[in-house]
Amino acid sequence: MAAQQRRSWELKKLWPAGQYTLLVESYSAEDQVTYSKGDTLALNQWEATRLGNEGDIASPSSMYAVRARTESGRGTMRDEYLYRMWELSGAWEERGRP
């Protein structure tokens, strides 16, 4: 997934430290551990803000996290059900990135 480039004058959102789901194919953290799409990461505020503003993470309960987990094969039965319902309803075409 390619994130849209932000302009220097656009405000950036501060993301709190916490757990987030990775939406991109892979990410190498500051501790040199590589994570894959659909993994849940515990991030500090700095990492969360940087990745969140780039569109690379989402809240674990969001539809984008469900999609990432399902597409990567890490989804639960609930994730797969929600993914199919959103796909049938056209939700992916109606919404942009988080």
ChimeraX attribute file (.defattr): number of C-alpha atoms within 10 A of each C-alpha:
attribute: neighborCount
match mode: 1-to-1
recipient: residues
	/A:1	9
	/A:2	9
	/A:3	11
	/A:4	10
	/A:5	9
	/A:6	11
	/A:7	8
	/A:8	7
	/A:9	6
	/A:10	7
	/A:11	9
	/A:12	14
	/A:13	10
	/A:14	13
	/A:15	17
	/A:16	14
	/A:17	14
	/A:18	13
	/A:19	16
	/A:20	23
	/A:21	24
	/A:22	27
	/A:23	26
	/A:24	18
	/A:25	14
	/A:26	14
	/A:27	17
	/A:28	10
	/A:29	12
	/A:30	8
	/A:31	6
	/A:32	8
	/A:33	8
	/A:34	10
	/A:35	16
	/A:36	18
	/A:37	23
	/A:38	27
	/A:39	22
	/A:40	20
	/A:41	17
	/A:42	13
	/A:43	17
	/A:44	13
	/A:45	14
	/A:46	13
	/A:47	16
	/A:48	23
	/A:49	19
	/A:50	16
	/A:51	19
	/A:52	21
	/A:53	20
	/A:54	16
	/A:55	19
	/A:56	23
	/A:57	27
	/A:58	23
	/A:59	17
	/A:60	19
	/A:61	11
	/A:62	12
	/A:63	18
	/A:64	22
	/A:65	24
	/A:66	26
	/A:67	24
	/A:68	26
	/A:69	25
	/A:70	22
	/A:71	15
	/A:72	15
	/A:73	12
	/A:74	16
	/A:75	18
	/A:76	12
	/A:77	10
	/A:78	11
	/A:79	20
	/A:80	18
	/A:81	14
	/A:82	16
	/A:83	23
	/A:84	14
	/A:85	12
	/A:86	15
	/A:87	13
	/A:88	10
	/A:89	11
	/A:90	11
	/A:91	13
	/A:92	15
	/A:93	9
	/A:94	7
	/A:95	8
	/A:96	8
	/A:97	13
	/A:98	14
